[in-house]
Amino acid sequence: MSDEKPANRRRHGLTTRLWHWTNALCLLVLLMSGLTIFNAHPRLYWGEYGSNHDYAWMAVGSGETFGYLRFGETRIETTGVLGNWEDDQGRTQTWAFPGWATIPSYYSLADGRRWHFFFAWIFSIGLTLFMIRSFWNRHVQRDLHIGRKEWSPLALWRSFRQHTKFTEVRQSPDKPYNSIQKVSYVGVIFILLPLMIFTGLAMSPAMDANWPFLTDIFGGRQSARSIHFIAAFSLVLFFVIHLLMVILSGPIRPIKAMLTGGERREE
C-alpha cells in the first residue's frame, strides 16, 4: 500500500475559465437581443414559410386587455407578463416579451439584430477555439469522456439520485464529474451550442444564398427558427439548473474555482 498523497491539480484550466465567463456574457446578450428579434413576429412555424395567416405551433399574442401564450391549441393567459404588460411609466404595451427582458429595452428590430449578430460572432469564435483547445489539452478526453458503464441506466439513475441529496451536492465541487454532469456538458457543448450556431446561419438570407443546404438540413427556414428558439430555451433551463446546483453546493467554492482554477484531488 503506497504512502504517497493524492496529487492535486487545477479543477478548471485557464481556457475553460475564460470561455465560461465569455460564454455566460454572450449567451445573456444573445438571449435578450434574440427576444427583441422575436418580438417582431412572435410566432413559430414548421417548414419553409410562415406568416400571420399560417398556422403557428407556438405564438405569443394579446388583446386590448389580455396577453396569452399558445402551444398548439392550448392557450395560457399571461396578462401582465407576456403579450400585454405595463412599462415603467404605467403604459400598456403589447410586445411579446417585456422591455426588462430584452436588449435594447425598447423595441428596435435593427438594434436588436446589431447586438445579436455582434455577440453571435464572439460566441461562435469562442466555442470553436474552446473545442480545439479542449481536445488539444485533453480536457474532453480526461474530464468529459463518458465511459461505457456511465451510459448505463443504473449509472445515470444513481447519478440523478445524488443530485437530489443535499450532502452529495455540497461535496460535488471536490469530485470529478459524474454521469449526469458529463452527459449534460457534452450535450450542451457539442450539440446544443453548435445547433444554435447552425440554425442561426440557416435563418440568414446571406448565408442561405451561399449555403442553401443548411435550410434543407433543418427542413426549411421557419423550422430552423423554431429549432433555434427551442435550443435557446433548453439552454436557459440548463443554466437555471446549473445555477441552482452552484447555490446548493455553496456558491463561494465553485465561483472561486471558476475564477482561480481551484484544485481537485486525484484519487
C-alpha positions in Angstrom: 0.0 0.0 0.0 1.5 3.3 -1.1 2.0 6.2 1.4 2.0 8.8 -1.4 -0.6 11.5 -1.0 -3.1 12.1 -3.8 -1.9 14.6 -6.3 -3.7 17.9 -6.7 -4.3 19.8 -10.0 -6.4 22.5 -11.3 -10.1 21.7 -11.5 -10.7 24.2 -14.3 -8.0 25.2 -16.8 -7.5 28.7 -18.0 -9.2 28.0 -21.3 -12.3 26.7 -19.6 -12.5 29.6 -17.2 -12.1 32.2 -20.0 -14.6 30.5 -22.1 -17.0 30.0 -19.2 -17.3 33.8 -18.4 -17.2 34.9 -22.0 -19.9 32.4 -22.9 -22.1 33.5 -19.9 -22.0 37.1 -21.1 -22.6 36.2 -24.8 -25.5 33.9 -24.0 -27.2 36.5 -21.8 -26.9 39.2 -24.5 -27.9 36.7 -27.3 -31.0 35.6 -25.4 -32.1 39.2 -24.6 -31.4 40.5 -28.1 -33.0 37.4 -29.5 -36.2 38.2 -27.7 -36.2 41.6 -29.3 -36.0 40.0 -32.7 -38.7 37.5 -31.7 -40.9 40.5 -30.7 -41.0 41.5 -34.4 -43.0 38.3 -35.2 -43.8 36.3 -32.0 -45.0 33.2 -33.8 -43.2 29.9 -34.7 -43.8 27.6 -37.6 -42.6 24.4 -39.2 -41.4 24.3 -42.9 -40.0 27.0 -45.2 -42.6 29.7 -44.9 -44.7 31.4 -42.2 -46.9 34.4 -41.9 -49.8 35.8 -39.9 -52.3 33.7 -41.9 -50.4 30.4 -41.5 -50.8 28.1 -38.6 -48.2 28.7 -35.8 -47.4 25.9 -33.4 -46.4 28.5 -30.8 -47.5 32.1 -30.5 -47.5 34.9 -28.0 -50.4 37.3 -28.6 -52.6 39.9 -27.0 -55.9 41.6 -27.0 -56.8 45.0 -25.7 -56.8 43.8 -22.0 -55.1 40.5 -22.0 -52.0 38.6 -23.1 -51.6 34.9 -23.9 -49.1 32.1 -24.8 -50.4 29.4 -27.1 -48.9 26.0 -27.8 -50.9 24.2 -30.5 -54.5 24.5 -29.3 -53.6 25.1 -25.7 -53.8 28.7 -24.6 -52.4 30.1 -21.4 -53.2 33.6 -20.1 -50.1 35.6 -19.5 -51.6 39.1 -18.8 -49.0 41.3 -17.1 -46.1 39.1 -18.1 -46.2 38.2 -21.9 -48.2 39.8 -24.7 -49.8 42.5 -22.5 -47.9 44.3 -19.8 -47.1 47.7 -18.3 -43.9 49.6 -18.8 -42.1 51.6 -16.1 -44.3 54.6 -16.9 -47.5 52.6 -16.5 -48.4 52.4 -20.2 -49.8 49.2 -21.5 -47.5 47.5 -24.1 -48.3 44.6 -26.3 -44.9 43.3 -27.4 -44.5 39.6 -26.7 -41.7 39.9 -24.2 -41.4 42.9 -21.8 -38.7 45.5 -22.1 -36.8 44.4 -19.0 -36.1 41.0 -20.7 -34.8 42.4 -24.0 -31.8 44.3 -25.4 -32.4 47.1 -26.1 -35.2 47.6 -23.6 -37.3 49.5 -26.2 -38.5 47.9 -29.4 -36.0 48.2 -32.2 -35.5 45.3 -34.6 -32.4 46.9 -36.2 -30.7 47.5 -32.8 -31.6 44.0 -31.6 -30.0 42.5 -34.7 -26.9 44.5 -34.2 -26.4 43.3 -30.6 -27.3 39.7 -31.6 -25.0 39.4 -34.6 -22.0 41.1 -32.9 -22.2 38.7 -29.9 -23.0 35.7 -32.1 -19.6 36.1 -33.8 -17.8 36.3 -30.4 -19.8 33.3 -29.2 -19.1 31.2 -32.3 -15.3 32.0 -32.4 -15.0 31.4 -28.7 -16.8 28.0 -29.0 -14.6 26.9 -31.9 -11.4 27.9 -30.0 -12.6 26.2 -26.8 -13.3 22.9 -28.7 -9.9 22.9 -30.4 -8.1 23.7 -27.1 -10.1 21.2 -25.1 -9.1 18.4 -27.4 -5.5 19.6 -27.6 -5.1 19.7 -23.8 -7.2 16.6 -23.3 -9.8 18.3 -21.2 -12.5 16.4 -23.2 -10.8 13.1 -23.0 -9.8 13.4 -19.3 -12.9 15.1 -17.8 -15.8 14.7 -20.2 -15.3 11.3 -21.7 -18.3 9.1 -20.9 -17.3 5.5 -20.3 -19.4 2.6 -21.4 -20.5 1.9 -17.8 -21.5 5.5 -17.3 -24.1 5.2 -20.1 -26.0 2.5 -18.3 -29.5 3.4 -17.0 -28.3 2.3 -13.5 -25.4 4.7 -13.5 -27.5 7.6 -14.8 -30.2 6.9 -12.2 -27.6 6.7 -9.4 -26.1 10.0 -10.6 -29.5 11.6 -10.7 -30.3 10.4 -7.2 -27.0 12.0 -6.0 -28.2 15.3 -7.4 -31.3 15.1 -5.2 -29.3 14.7 -2.0 -28.1 17.9 -0.3 -25.0 16.3 1.2 -23.9 14.9 -2.2 -24.5 18.3 -3.9 -22.4 20.0 -1.2 -19.4 17.7 -1.9 -19.7 17.7 -5.7 -17.3 20.6 -6.3 -14.4 18.5 -4.9 -15.3 15.4 -7.1 -14.8 14.5 -10.7 -17.8 15.0 -13.0 -20.4 12.2 -12.6 -22.5 10.7 -15.3 -25.3 13.3 -15.3 -22.8 16.1 -15.4 -20.8 14.6 -18.3 -23.9 13.9 -20.3 -25.2 17.4 -19.7 -21.9 19.2 -20.5 -21.3 17.1 -23.6 -24.9 17.7 -24.8 -24.6 21.4 -24.3 -21.1 21.9 -25.7 -21.3 19.6 -28.7 -25.0 19.5 -29.5 -27.0 22.5 -28.3 -24.4 25.3 -28.8 -23.4 24.2 -32.4 -27.1 23.7 -33.1 -27.7 27.3 -32.1 -25.0 28.5 -34.4 -26.1 26.5 -37.5 -29.8 27.2 -37.1 -28.9 30.9 -36.8 -26.9 30.7 -40.0 -29.8 28.9 -41.7 -32.0 31.9 -41.0 -29.6 34.4 -42.5 -30.6 35.3 -46.1 -26.9 36.0 -46.9 -25.8 32.6 -45.6 -28.8 30.9 -47.2 -27.7 32.2 -50.6 -24.2 30.7 -50.2 -25.1 27.6 -48.2 -28.7 26.7 -49.3 -28.2 23.2 -48.0 -28.5 24.5 -44.4 -32.2 25.2 -44.6 -32.7 21.8 -46.2 -31.0 20.1 -43.3 -33.4 21.7 -40.8 -36.5 21.3 -43.0 -36.9 25.0 -44.0 -36.1 28.4 -42.7 -39.1 28.5 -40.3 -38.2 25.1 -39.0 -34.7 26.4 -38.3 -36.2 29.3 -36.5 -38.3 27.0 -34.3 -35.3 24.7 -33.5 -33.2 27.8 -32.7 -35.9 29.0 -30.2 -36.3 25.5 -28.6 -32.5 25.2 -28.3 -32.3 28.7 -26.7 -34.8 27.9 -24.0 -33.2 24.5 -23.4 -30.0 26.4 -22.7 -32.0 28.6 -20.3 -33.3 25.6 -18.5 -29.7 24.1 -18.3 -28.3 27.3 -16.8 -31.1 27.7 -14.3 -30.4 24.1 -13.0 -26.6 24.9 -13.2 -27.0 28.0 -11.0 -29.3 26.1 -8.6 -26.6 23.4 -8.2 -23.9 26.0 -7.6 -26.0 27.7 -5.0 -26.9 24.5 -3.2 -23.3 23.3 -3.2 -22.2 26.5 -1.6 -21.6 29.2 -4.2 -18.2 30.6 -2.9 -16.1 27.5 -3.7 -17.5 26.9 -7.2 -17.3 30.5 -8.2 -13.8 30.9 -6.7 -12.7 27.7 -8.6 -14.1 29.2 -11.9 -12.1 32.4 -11.2 -8.8 30.9 -10.0 -8.9 27.3 -11.3 -9.3 25.7 -7.9 -7.8 22.3 -7.1 -9.1 18.8 -7.5 -7.7 15.8 -5.7 -6.9 12.8 -7.8 -7.7 9.5 -6.0 
